[in-house]
Amino acid sequence: MNSIHKILYQDSRNLEDIPSESIDLIVTSPPYPMIEMWDEMFGNQNPDILKALSCGDGPLAFNLMHEILNSVWNEAFRVLKNQNQ
Ligand SMILES: C[S@@+](CC[C@H](N)C(=O)[O-])C[C@H]1O[C@@H](n2cnc3c(N)ncnc32)[C@H](O)[C@@H]1O
């Protein structure tokens, strides 16, 4: 089986260059919400996360971090082929 490999160094919340249902497999290692080493990275994508963390509102920060990941998962779902078809 042949495979095609292409590196796109970009924000995975918007994969508009990739056609829908064109990818066979996604392997991902996302940043982990509420692990301190990723706080700044999440905060750069949504400053409200840093505000929530500085106010001690962990649940809000957690949800906002997952909103970022949800955008990534939505794009992953869009570009993946439906193997049932
Ligand atoms: C847990 S690390 C994975 C590291 C990688 N597996 C490695 O071995 O180097 C999460 C990575 O996701 C990247 N990242 C965070 N938000 C992203 C986004 N919106 N789009 C693309 N990459 C993102 C981070 O910069 C970080 O490099």
PDBQT file of the ligand as one rigid body, heavy atoms in Angstrom, charges set to zero:
ROOT
HETATM    1  C1  LIG A 101       1.418  17.259  23.626  1.00  0.00    +0.000 C 
HETATM    2  S1  LIG A 101       2.285  18.262  22.419  1.00  0.00    +0.000 S 
HETATM    3  C2  LIG A 101       2.665  17.111  21.183  1.00  0.00    +0.000 C 
HETATM    4  C3  LIG A 101       4.112  17.105  20.918  1.00  0.00    +0.000 C 
HETATM    5  C4  LIG A 101       4.541  16.198  19.734  1.00  0.00    +0.000 C 
HETATM    6  N1  LIG A 101       3.800  14.951  19.725  1.00  0.00    +0.000 N 
HETATM    7  C5  LIG A 101       5.998  15.924  19.826  1.00  0.00    +0.000 C 
HETATM    8  O1  LIG A 101       6.383  14.791  20.111  1.00  0.00    +0.000 OA
HETATM    9  O2  LIG A 101       6.776  16.883  19.673  1.00  0.00    +0.000 OA
HETATM   10  C6  LIG A 101       0.995  19.231  21.711  1.00  0.00    +0.000 C 
HETATM   11  C7  LIG A 101       1.439  20.056  20.519  1.00  0.00    +0.000 C 
HETATM   12  O3  LIG A 101       0.268  20.642  19.915  1.00  0.00    +0.000 OA
HETATM   13  C8  LIG A 101       0.608  21.939  19.461  1.00  0.00    +0.000 C 
HETATM   14  N2  LIG A 101      -0.623  22.719  19.288  1.00  0.00    +0.000 N 
HETATM   15  C9  LIG A 101      -1.335  23.336  20.217  1.00  0.00    +0.000 A 
HETATM   16  N3  LIG A 101      -2.411  23.942  19.703  1.00  0.00    +0.000 NA
HETATM   17  C10 LIG A 101      -2.377  23.681  18.374  1.00  0.00    +0.000 A 
HETATM   18  C11 LIG A 101      -3.220  24.046  17.271  1.00  0.00    +0.000 A 
HETATM   19  N4  LIG A 101      -4.317  24.796  17.451  1.00  0.00    +0.000 N 
HETATM   20  N5  LIG A 101      -2.885  23.600  16.039  1.00  0.00    +0.000 NA
HETATM   21  C12 LIG A 101      -1.784  22.833  15.855  1.00  0.00    +0.000 A 
HETATM   22  N6  LIG A 101      -0.945  22.449  16.862  1.00  0.00    +0.000 NA
HETATM   23  C13 LIG A 101      -1.242  22.884  18.098  1.00  0.00    +0.000 A 
HETATM   24  C14 LIG A 101       1.536  22.457  20.548  1.00  0.00    +0.000 C 
HETATM   25  O4  LIG A 101       2.307  23.529  20.087  1.00  0.00    +0.000 OA
HETATM   26  C15 LIG A 101       2.369  21.210  20.853  1.00  0.00    +0.000 C 
HETATM   27  O5  LIG A 101       3.497  21.167  20.021  1.00  0.00    +0.000 OA
ENDROOT
TORSDOF 0
